[in-house]
Amino acid sequence: MSTDKKLSGKTALITGASKGLGKAMALAFADAGARLALASRDTELLTAVQAECRARGAEAEIHQVDVTSEEQVEQLRRDVLARFGKLTVLVNNAGINIRRPITEFTLAEWHQILDTNLTSVFLMCRAFVPHLETGCGRIINLASMMAHVSIAHRVPYSASKFGILGLTKSLALELAAQGITVNAISPGPCATEINTPILNNPELLAKFTAQLPVGRFGKPEEIAALAVFLASGDSGFITGTDVVIDGGWIAQ
């Protein structure tokens, strides 16, 4: 557990906070001293994350929300502001993936992935940008190494993550004069629930690991540490960019 309180006095909202990278970031932000608003559709898992954050000394509130819903995002905005009064850091992390050939995707599945991974970022930014602290506000959007390179059977997922990069760059320019930074993080393969189909398949796991120059999957805590830095005052000159943290995959 870190004792460096880089985020002391800051309020952070994290979507998709019930598991995976969202949970790891919630715990890291708690260690760094942030007050937390944790959002997810799964209140049972979210309650457990809240308890862990509070055990680390953080003020943490939970919000059940579907971030693809304009109405629910608006209610989240009202609830977060009523509780905390302000917001310093917005982490758009909610995301899903479906792996199959394009000819087997339904239009509904295409919309499900694009809405969850990309449209939700638009809805969250539109709702909370007016309430981010001028001079120190931070937006962190979770993209993917598949916004830079891709593999077969990831068409909607890669499309959504490419879209996040474009949104991030444009919004960074829009908010720069207010002292609000906007950046993306592009993780490579990490040992999280979204990669369970790979982690539980020894042949696939070996194939993916062989593509990683460091020889292993990433740890959620490594992504979370980067998010803490981007949320902190140390990152004020970084905006409109994407930090790839992928064990060297796309460097090849």
N, C-alpha and C positions, 0 to 999 in steps of 0.2 A: 504494500500500500504506500503510495507516494505521500510525502509530507509537504510538497511544493504546492502552495495555494495560488497558482497562476490565475484562477478564475474567481477568487474571492470577491464578493460583492456583485457578481454577474448572475443574471438569470438566463437560463438556457432551456429551450424547448426542443425536444428530440422526438421525431416520429419513428415508428417502427421500433420502439424502445423495449419491447417485451422479450426479445431474444437476439441472438447473433450479434452483429456489429452494433446494433442499437443498444443492447444491454451492456456490451463492453464499454461503449462510449458513456452511457449513463453512470456506470461505476467509476470510470476515469474522471468524469466531470465532478462527481461527488467528492472524490479524493482531492480534486483541485480546488474545492471550496465553492462550487457553483450552487445556486438554488435551481431546482429542477422541476420542469413540467414535462411529464413523460406521457406520450400518446401512443395508442395502439388499439386494435380491435379486440385483443385478447386481454380482458381484465384480470383473469386468474394469473397468467404469467406476469402481467404488469404489476400486480400487487406484490408478487414475490421480489421483483426488481426494486420496487419502492422500498420494501423492507430492508434490502441489502444496502441501498443508498442511505437510508436513515441510520442504519447501523454504523455507517462510516461518518456520521455526523452531519449529513446533508439534509436540507429542507427539500422534500420531494413530494409532489402531488401528481396524481395520475388522472388521465382523461381517456375515456373510451371514445374513439372516433374513427370513422372511415374517411381517410383523407382524400378519397376520390369524390366525396360529396361536398358540393358547394355549401349547402346548408349546415352540414356538420362542422366544416372548417370555420364557418362564421361563428357558430356556437362555441367552438374551441377558442377562437379569438376573444370572445366576450369573457369566457371563463378564466383564461390565463391572465387577462388584464385585470379582471376583478380580483384575482388572488394575488398577483405580483405587482400590478401597476405599471410595469415596464418589461421590456425584453431586450436582452443584449445579444444573445446568440440563438440563431435558428438553424437546426440541423435537420435537413430533409433526407431521411434515411429509408423510409418505407419503400419496399420493393418486392417484386415476385419474379419468378422465372418459370417458363414451361419449355421443355426441350422436346422438339419433334420437327419433322420435315415441314416445309411451308405448305405443302399440299394437304397436310393433315390438320392445319390450324383452322378453326372457325373464326368468323369475323368477331364474334363475341369474345373469344380468347385474345385476339389481337387488341381489341379495345380494353380488355381487362388489364393486360400488361402495360399498354401505353398510358392508361388512366392512372394506374397505381404508381408506375415508375416516373412518369413525366408530368402528366396533367396535375397530379397532386403537388408537385413542386411549384408549378404556376399558381395554383390555388393558395398554397401556404405563403408564398412570397407576396402575392397580391394582398392577402389579409394582414400580414404582419410587418411588411416594410414600413408602413406609416408609423409603427410603434417601436421600431428599433432605435436604440440610443445613438444619437448623432455623435460622431467622433470616435466611437468604439464599437459600433454594431458589427456583427459578423453573421454571414450566411455561409453555411457549408452544405454543399449538395453531394450526395453519394452517387458517383457515376460508376465506372467499371473499366478494367483494362479492355473490356470488349467495346468500349467507346473508341479504342485505338486500333485494335486487331480483333478478329473474331474467329469463330469456328462454325462448322455446319450445325444446323438445327437450332440456331439462336436468333432467328430473324427479328421477331418483335423485341426481344430483350436488347439486342445490339442497337436497334433503331431507337429505342427509348433512351439508352445511355448516351448515344451520340447526341440526341436532342438535349440532354442535360448540359452537355458542354456548351452548346450554342446559347442556351438560356443563361448559363453562368457568365459567359463573356459579355453578353449584351447587358445584363443586369448590373454587372460590375461597373461598366461605363456609366450607366444611369445613376448609380449611387455613389460614385467616387467622390463627388464634391461634398457629400454629406459625411465623409469619413467612415462610410460603411463599406466593408470589404465583402466580396462574393467570390468564393473559390469552390472547386470541386476536388474530391478525392476519388481516385480510380484504383480500387483494390484489385489484386489478382486473386487466384484461388486461395480461399481462407477456410479454416476448419469451423464452419458454421452450418446451421440447419439448411440453408439454401443449397448447400453442396452435399447434402446427405446422399443423393443418388450416386455421386462419385465416391464419396468416402466409404460407402458400404459395398462398393464393387471393387474388389482387389485388382482386377485387370484394368479398369478405368483409372483407378487411383495411381497405379504404377505408370500408366500412360501420361497422366497429367504431371505427376511428380518428375518424370523424365524431361518434361519441357521446362522445368524450373531450374535455372542455373544454381540457385541456392540449395536445391535438393529437398525442399519441403514445402508444405502449404504454409500460408501466413497464419499468424495468431491474431485473434480479434483484438487483443490488447495492443498489438503493434499499430493497428489502424486507429484505435482509440487514442493512443499517445500522439499521433499526428493530428487528430481532430482537436485535442486539447491545445496544441501549439497554434493551430489556425484560429482557434477561438480566443486566444490570449492577446494581450497587448504587444507581445513580441512579433506579431505577424502583420503589423499595420501597413507595411510597404508591399505586401503581397495581395494582389487582387486580380481577378479576371483570368486566373490560371487554373491548371489541373495538376495535382500531384499524384503521380503514378507510384503505387507501392505494391509491386507485383513479383518480387524476388528475381527480377531481371528478365521476365518472360518477353516483354516487347522490345528489349534491347537487342534481341537476336536477329 
